[in-house]
């Protein structure tokens, strides 16, 4: 039995849904299927914008609802389980759900099958989120396809997409024949008339009024001139505004007395009928009002049909009509349009020349030739793109990239300390400083100097240490908040901030860049010790990490070892009181920084040699993994409600501190047990920062070297503050540390 040549899945809108991309997807799918023949399976995943959907043909094997994110994961699972060798995704911001259609990344990033993305919109001035979406698609996909040279240039210059990732393939058209127009004019009862045509889904940006306003003076010179506006109102426009735009055009026609000269045909016509209309037209007009249109299916069809074309100079028209293949007028310039129409309608030779040049160029845009180009691309993608493993046991255990870079941390730091928040990437001085962030940064820099001998970390360390020392009160407790004018904003900080400060001090005692740092850290640490017993769950866990670090330096300090044991026993008591078969946790809610708690027990188990701590550490870390594993990706518990026992888990906002805590917890688990599975899970958790998450978007910004403050329902946060930056760098350091040890082993 012959093996199928190639199996291809298409994702996008699909006929009979009324939109240009649905027409494109359907035409491309059918053209590819025709060339491949019966030995290959070509099928589609269609996007619905209503619960009812559409009456799709058998070619559509799966559907998803635009605004339901879970459908995108289900579609990815369907495609991964299918026989598809390649998935071809149509992209335009408006056809998918979420902010700027961000949900499509959930599908693309979850595919194990090689992906080719066709871009129907490429913006010169995208919003940060729009830019990020395209960049993420470029990262996940093997190839991006565009339909104009300008789009190639914009992708490289604006989006920094490598040239090797981009392919140029023209918009396809039917295989038109350049025949005498008389036959087609008879069919539509316009024989003997000079016909102007605009077709496509009607919306206010189409500029139809530009043509109507040009007609009054022309119809006196050309009494048999007719303008046909063919197409239904765009469904999105219809649902929001009704027929307001069409009604305004009809009113304009009435006002100008053009009732006999303008025909509105409110239908979405079949391809054979559209073919006939194009052949019947003398001049095709695209009077669009927006320059930023990188492709137009209607203009492509007009070129393929060999129409004489007049257009406004939007990007695609300027490129396609160059070399005398058409004429351009300024946006909204009815007077210029009237003059150009007069010239062409009066000169059959010019009209014929325009048609010939358009038809000659359009031959390379026929669907059979365009489909052949796509098939070549699909074959290369299938040959070079082995299925990607999405399971926890990914073979790529550890990463060295991105490189450890303190650029953004330095940007956020002044001579007082680390500023809490940023507005985008700019430090927001209004938010002042907090001990939480500065003690984290202190430990980060101590670790970075020890592991990497980072001069940047060494230079920043005294600032963060000075801040931590400054925030300690005479009785050994710590304040947390300081405003930009260096005024204390609290008398006693949170248990969390206390625990983090003790962790940083313990680490500095264990691995100080200089002995003088150890001396001061020891003083601060000893002053704080009496307050450890009164801390809450997370405060105790964080403090335990400081106690454990201290004991690695002063192994014989029995009082600190006893305090560590007391804290570990307190955590176990909370666990025994709360845990059940289906809820392996210390309290009735899963909130933030969760991995720190089992991490503390792993370290206590290593130092105190107690199996009971190790058992609970394993159970609780395994529980966290089960509730945060979504379709093979880390999906940390969201801060908009957290996860209350017996309730629904909040999906967003997901925060970097939680992903970092899991990376560190898995590192501690590996260090204690030496089980390689924990290294794999460490890599799995770190992948959250680089796009292996619910949105398929990287929170790390390779341009600014910063980290987004969270993963939101709309995408990544545009702000890059202190906590998120330190969280990412702590996780990255852990990855680097394990890589170096594995390489040396």
N, C-alpha and C positions, 0 to 999 in steps of 0.2 A: 504493500500500500504506500502511495506517495505521501511524503511528509508535507504538511502545509508550509507554504513559502513564508508567510509572515502573518501574524495575528495582531491587529491594531485596534485599540479602543480610542474613541473620541469623546471628549468631555466638553460640554457647552450647551447653549440653547439649541433647540432642534425644531424643525417644522413638524407640525403645523403651528407652533408658537410663532407669533408675528413679530419678527425683528430681523434686522440685517444679519446679525451673527448667527441666528438660527438658519437663515438661508445659506450663509457661508458654510457652516458646519455640515449641513445636509448635503450641499453640493460637493464639498471636499470628500466627505465620507463615501458618497456614491461613486465619485470619480476614482477614488483609490480602490474601492471594492471592484469596480469594473476592470481595472488593470490587473488586479491580483487574481481574479477568477475564483472558482469554487473551492480551491484547495486551501484558501485562507479564510479566517474568520475576522470580519470587520464589523464592529458593533459600536454602540454609543451609550453614554451616560448623559441623560438630559437633565437640565436644571429647570425646575418649576418655580414660578413666582406666586402660585396659588395652591391651596390644598387640593383642588380639583384636578390640576394638571391639564394635560392635553391628550388627545387620542393619537398617540404616537404610532408609527409603523413598526413592524417587527424588528427592524434594525436597532431600535432602542431597547436595551436589555435591562436597564436600571435607571431609576430617577431619584433625584434628591430635591428637597425643598430649600429654596434659596436662603431663607432666614433661620434655618435650623442647623446649628453647627454640628450636632451629632450625626446628621445625615452625611456630612463630608467624610467623617471617619468610616461610616458604614460603606460609603462608596469606595473608599480606599481599600477596605477589607475585601469588597467584592472584586475589585480590579486585581488585587494581589493574588486572590484565589482563582482568578480567571486564567485563560490560556494566552492572555495578551503578552506580546513581546515588547510593545511600545505603547505608551499612553500619550495622546496628542490633546493638549488642553488649550481651549480658546480663552483668551483673557481680554477683558474690558472691565474697568472698575465697577460698572453698574450692574453687571449680570450676576455677581455673587453677593452673598450676605456679609454682614459686619461692616465696620467702618472702611469705606473705600474698597469693599469686596474682599476684605482680609481673610474670610473663611476659606477661600480657595487654597491658602497656604496650609491649612489643616489637612487638606486632601493631598496636595503635592508632596508635602514633607513626610507623609505617612506611606507613600508608595515605595514598594520594593522594585517596581518595574521602571525601566528607563523612561524619562519624560521629555517630551518636546512641547514647548509653549509657544503659541502663536499670539503675538501682541497686536491687538486691533486698535490700541491707543498707546501712544508714546508721547508724553508731555515734556515740553521744554522747561517748564517751570512747575514741577510737581510740588505738592506739599511734602513735608518730611515723611509722612506716613505713606503717601503714594510712591515716593522714591524708594522707601524701605521695602515695600511689597515687591516691586520689580527686582530690586537687588536680591531679595530672598529667593524669588523664582529663579533668577539666574544662578544662584548657588545650588539649588536643588535640582534644576533641570539640566539635561545634557546639552540642550540647544534652545535658543530663542529665535523665533522666525519673525521677521518684519517684512513689510511690503513696499518700502521705499528706501532710497539711499539716505535721505535725511534722517529716517528713523535709525539707521545704522550709526550715523554720526552722533545723534543725540544719546543713544544708549552708551556709546563709548565716552563721550565728553561729560554728560550730566550724571549718568548712573554708574560710571566706571566699570562697565561690563567689558570683559576682554573681547577683542575682535574675534578670537577663535570660538567664542560661544555664540556668535551671531550668524544667521543665514538670511539672505534676501531672496524671497520668492514672491512673485507678483500675485495680486488678487486674481483669482480665476474668473473666467467668463464662459458662457456657452460658446459652442463652436459656430459662430455666425457665418452666414454666406452673404457676400455682397451682391444682392440681387436688385432688380428694378423695384422702386418703391411703389409703383402704380398699383400692383396687386394688393399690397397691404393697406394703401389708402382706401381702396374700394371696400375692403373688409370693415373698416371703421367709419365708412361713409364720409370721408374727408377728401375724396378724390377731387382734384382741381384746386385744393387749398394748400397754402404754405403753412406747415404745422411746426409749432414749437412744443417741446415736451420737457417736463420735469417729472420724475417719478421717485417714489420712496415714501416711507412713513412720515407723515406730516407733523412738524413741530415748529415752534417759533423761530428756531435758529436756522431754518431752511431758507429764509429770505424771499419767499414767493412774492411778497409785496413789491420787491425791487423790479420784478418782471412786469407785474400788473401796472405799476406806475409808468413803465416805459411804453405801454401799448397805445394810449390815446392818439398821439401824433402819428404813430406808425400805421394804424388801421385806416387812416385817411389816404395814405400812399399805397397801402397794400390791402385792398378791401377783402381779400380772401385769406387773411392771416388769422390763424386760430392757435390759441395757447391751451395745452392740455396739462392739467395737474392730476397725475395719476397716483393714487395711494390712499390708504386709510390713515387716520390720525394715530400717532404712536400710542400704544396701549398705556404707557406710563403717563403721558400727557393727558390722555382721555380720562384716566382714573382720578387725576388731581385737578384738572382744569376743564374737563368736558371738551366740547367743540368750540371753545372760546376763540381759538386762533383761526379755525376754518370759518367761523361766523364772521370774524373781522375781515377776512379776505373776501368773502361773499359781499359783505357790506361795501368794501372798497370797489369791487367790480360794479355793483349797482350805482354807486356814486359817480363813477367814471363812464357809465353807460356802456359797459363792455359785456353785457349779458350774453350777446350772441358770439362773442369772441373768446371767452374764457370758459372752459369746460372742466368742472371738478368731477372726477370719477373716484368715488369714495370706496375703492375696493383694493384688496391685496390679491393681485392677479396671479395666475399660474405662470410658470416659466414660458410655456409656448405662447401665451397671450402677450407677455412682456416682450418676448422676442419680436412678435408682430408689431407691437407699438413702436419699438425702437426702429424697426425697419421702415415704419410709416412716417417717422419724424424727419423733417428737413434739418432742424437745428435742435440740439439738446442743450439745456441750460441748467447749470448748478449754481444758484445764486446764494450759496451759504454765507452766513454772517460771521462765522468764527474761523479765524486763521488757523487755530490749533487743531486741525483735523489731519491726521497722518495717513488715513486711508479712506477711500469712499468706494463702496461696492457699486453704487449707481454710476459713478463716473467710469469705473472700470468696465461696466457693461456697455456704456455708450462708446467707449474706445473699441471694445471688441466688436461692436455692431458697425463700426465705421461711420459713426455720426459726426457731423460738423458740430463742434462743441464750443460754447461760450461759458466761462466760469469766473467766479470771483477767485482771488489768488490765495486760497487756503493752501497749506503745505503740499498736500497730495496733488492738487490741481497744478500747481506751479511746476512740479517735477514731471508729472505725466504729460502735460500739454506743451512741454518745452520742444524746441526744434520745429516749430510751426505745426504741431499736431492739434492745436486749438487756440482760442483767443481768451485773453483775460481782461476783466474790468475791475475797478476798485469796489470794495464792499459797499453795498447799498447805493451804488451810483447808477440810478435809472437813466439819466441823460446819456452817460457813456454807453450803456447797454443799448439804448435806442439807436445811437449812431452806429454801433457795430452791427446790429441787426439790419439796419438800412443798407449798410455796405454789402453784407453778405447776401441778403435777399435780392439785391439788384444785380449781383454778379455771379452767375451760375458757375463760371470758371473757378472763382475763388472758393465757392462752396464745394465744388467737386474736388479741388486740391486738398482742402481741409479733410474731407471725408477719406480720401485715398491715404493720406499720411496717418490718420487715426487708425484706419483699418490695417495698414501695414504693421504698425506698432502693436496693435491688439492681437496679432496672430500668435505672439509668444505668451499671451495671457489666457489662451484657451484652457479649459479644465484638464484636458488630456495631457497637455504639456506641463501644467502646474502640478498636477497629481504625480507625474513622473519625477518631478523635482522633490516632492515630499517623500515619495517612496525611496528615493536615493538617501534622503536624510534619515528616514526611519530605519533603513537597513544598517546604516552606519551606527545609529544609536543602539540598535539591538545587538550588533556585533561587539560594540565597545562597552556596553553597559550591563555587566552582570547584575543579577538581582541583588539588591541591598538587603542585608539582614537587619530586621527591626526588633529582634528578640533581645532580651537582657544579655544573653550570652554572645554579644557582638565580638568578633575576633579582634577588633581594634580596642585593646584594653585601655591604653593610656595615650594622652596627647602631649606634644611639646608646643603646639601652637594654640592660641596666639602667644607671642613672646611676652614675658613679664615686663610691663611698661608702666611706670609711675607718672606719666605725663598728666593724666587727669587728676590724680590724687594731689600732685603738686599744684595744679590749678586751683584746687579747692582749699588749699592750706595757706594761711597767712602766719604772721609771727606769733599769734595767740594759739592757734590750733586748727583743726579740721572744721570747716564751716559745715553745718548740718545739711543744708539743702542747696540745690541749684535750680535756677530757672533755665530750662534747657541745659546748656553746658556752662552757663555763667554762674559763679558762686552767688548765692542769695544771702547777702549780709544781714538782711532783716531777720533771718532765722537763727542767727547766733551760733552757739556751739553746744555740744553735749558730751558728757563723759562717756556715754555709750559708744559713740563713734570714735572718740580720741583714744580710748583704751583699746578698742579693736585695732586702730591704726598703729598704736604702740606695739602691740603684739605682732602685727603684720610686718612691721619694719624690723623688729628683732629677728623674726624668722627669716625674712628676706636677706638680711645681712649674713646670718649664719649659713643659709643654704647657698646663696648666690654671690655673697660678698658684694652686694649691691651698694654702690656709693650713694645712689639716690636715697635708698632706705636709711643708710647711716646718717645722712644729712638731715632727714626729717625726724628721726627718732628723738632727739632732744626736745623738739617742740611738743610732741605728743606726751613725752614723759613729764615735761614741765607742767603741762596742762593737767595731767592726772594727779600729780603731786599737789598742784594748786587747789584742786577740787576736794582734797581730803580735809575733813574738819579735825579740830584738835582731839576729839574723842575717837578718831579712827574711822568714822563713817565717811561717806562721800556725798557731795552735792552732784547734781546731774546737769543742770542747765545754767548757761552763762550767756548774757546778751552781747551784742557786738561792742557795746561800750564797757564790757567786762564787769557788769553788775550781776551778782548772783540772783538767780530767779527761783531758787528753792533752798530750804534749810537742810533737807535730807532728801537724797535722790531715791530712785526706785531700787528694789531688790536686784533687778536685772543689771542695772548700771554698777551696783556694788560688786556683784558676781563677776562681771566682765573686767572691772578694774583689778580684782584679785587674781583673775586668770592671767591678765597681762603682767602683773607684778611677779607672779609665780614663774611665768615663762622667762622674764628678764633675769630673775635670780638663777634660773637653770642655765640659760644661754645668753649671757650679757655680751654686748660688743666690747665693753670695757669693764674692768673690775669696779670702777667708781659707780657705774650704773647699778651693779649688784648691791652695793652698800646702801644706796638710797632706796632701792626696791625692797631690800630686807627690812629697813626701818618702816616703810609704809605698810608692808605686808603684816608685820608683827602688830602694828597699831590696829589693823583691821580685823585680825583673827577673832577677837572676842565677840564680834557681831555676826559671825557666820551661822551660829545655831538658830538665830531668829529669822533666817531668810525663807522665802516661799520656794515653791518647787523649782522654778527656773533659776532663781537666784542661787539656790543650793547647788544645782547641777553645774552652773557656771563657776561657782566658787570651788567645787570639787576639782574642776580642771586646773584651777590655780594651785590647789593643795597638792594635786598629783605632780604638777610640774616642779613645785618646791621640793617634794620628796625625792625627785630624781637627782637633785643637788645635795640635799641633806637627808640621806636615807635613814639616818639613825634618830631623827627627831620623832620620838614616840608620841609626843603630845599632838603633833600635826597628823600623824598616822591614825591616832585614835579619833581625831576630829573627822578625818576622811571616812573612817568606818562608820562613825555616828551618822554622818550625812547620807552615806550609801544605805544604811539601815532605814533611815527615815524615808528615802525614796521607795524602798521595798515595802515598807508599811503602807504607803499610799497606794502602791500597786496592788497589794493583797486586798486592800479595802475596796478597790474600784474595779479591778479586772474581772472579766468573765470570758467564756469560751469565744465569744465574738467581739470582745472589746478588750484588747490587750494594751491598756494604757493606764496612766497614773491619776487621771482625773476624767471627768465626764465631758470634756471638750478637747478637741485638737485645735490649737491655735498657731502660735508663731514659734520659730526657732526650735522646732520639735526635736530635731536630730541630736541636739546638744544633750538631752537627758539620757538616752541610751549610750551616747558617747562617754558621758561621765561614769556610767556604770562599767563600761568596757575598761576604762583606765583604772578604776578602783579595783576591778577584778585582777588586772595585771599586777598591781602593786601589793594588794592585800592577799592574793592567792585564794580568793573565795569563789567557789563554783556558783553559789547562789546569785551573785552579782552578774556573772557571765550569762547565766540562764535567762534572767530577766532582760538583760541587755539584748540578747538575741531575739527574744520573743517580741519586745517592743519595737525594735528596729524592723523586724519582719512584718509587724502589723503596719508600721508606717509605709513600708514598701507596698503592701497590698492595697492600701487605700489611696495611694498616690500614683499607682501605675494605671495609666489610661492608654490602652491600645499600644502598649510597649513604650510609651513615653512617660517621663516624670511630669506629673500634674500636681503641684503642691497645693495644699489647702489654702483657699482664698480668704482674704481678710474681710470680705463683705459678708460676715456672718459666721466664719470659721466652720467647724464641723462638730455639732453637738450630738451627743449620744442619742441614737434613735431618730435623728433628723437627717436633713439633706446636706451633703457636703457643698460648701461654697466653692465655685469654680474660680472666681476672680475676686479681688486682685491677687495675683500670685507674686511673691516677693523674693528677691535674691537671697535674703538672709536665710530663708528656708531651704533653698537648694544648696547653699554653701554648708549649712548645718548637716545636711545629709551626706555631702561629700566628705566632710570631716568625720562624721560618724562611721562611714564605711571604711575610711582610712584607719581609724582606731580599731575597728572590728578586725581588719586585716592584720594589723600589727600584733594584736593579741592572739588571734587564732591561726594566722598564716594561711588562711584558706583563700585561694586565688579567686573564688567566686566574689569575694568582697571587693577585689580590685575591679572586676567587671562591673559591679554595681556602682562603684565609685565613678567609673567612666560614664555609666548610664546617667547618674545624677548630674555630673558636670556638663553633660550634653545639653541640659536644660538651658544653660547660658548661651549656647551656640546655635539654638534653633530646634533642638530636639524636645519640643514642648507642644502644648495644645494649639498654638498659633503657627508653629513652624517658623518663628521669627527669632533671630539672634538678638539677645539683649546686650551683648557686647558690641560696642561700636568700634570697628577697626579704624575709622577715620579719627575720632576724638580720643580713642583709647579709654573711653568711659563705659559705664554700664547703666542701662536703663533702670529706673526705680521700680519697675514692676511690669508684669504682663496683665493687661487690662482686656475687657471684652472687645475693645476697639483695636487692640494691638499693643505694641510696647509703649510704655510711658515715654514722653519726649524729654523728661527731666532726668538728669544724671547726678544724683546727690552722693553724699559721703557714705552712708550705710551700704548702698548698693555697690559702690566702687570698692570698698574694703571687702565686702562679702565675696565679690568676684575674685579679687586678688588673693584672698585667703584660700579659696577653692583652687585657683590656678596653682598656687604654691604647693598645695597638697598633691596635685597631679604631677607637678615637676619633681617633687621629692620622691614619689613612688617610682617615677620613670627612671630617675637617676639610680635608685637602689636596685631596680630590676635590671638595668643595663649593666650595673657593676657585678651583679650576682653571677 
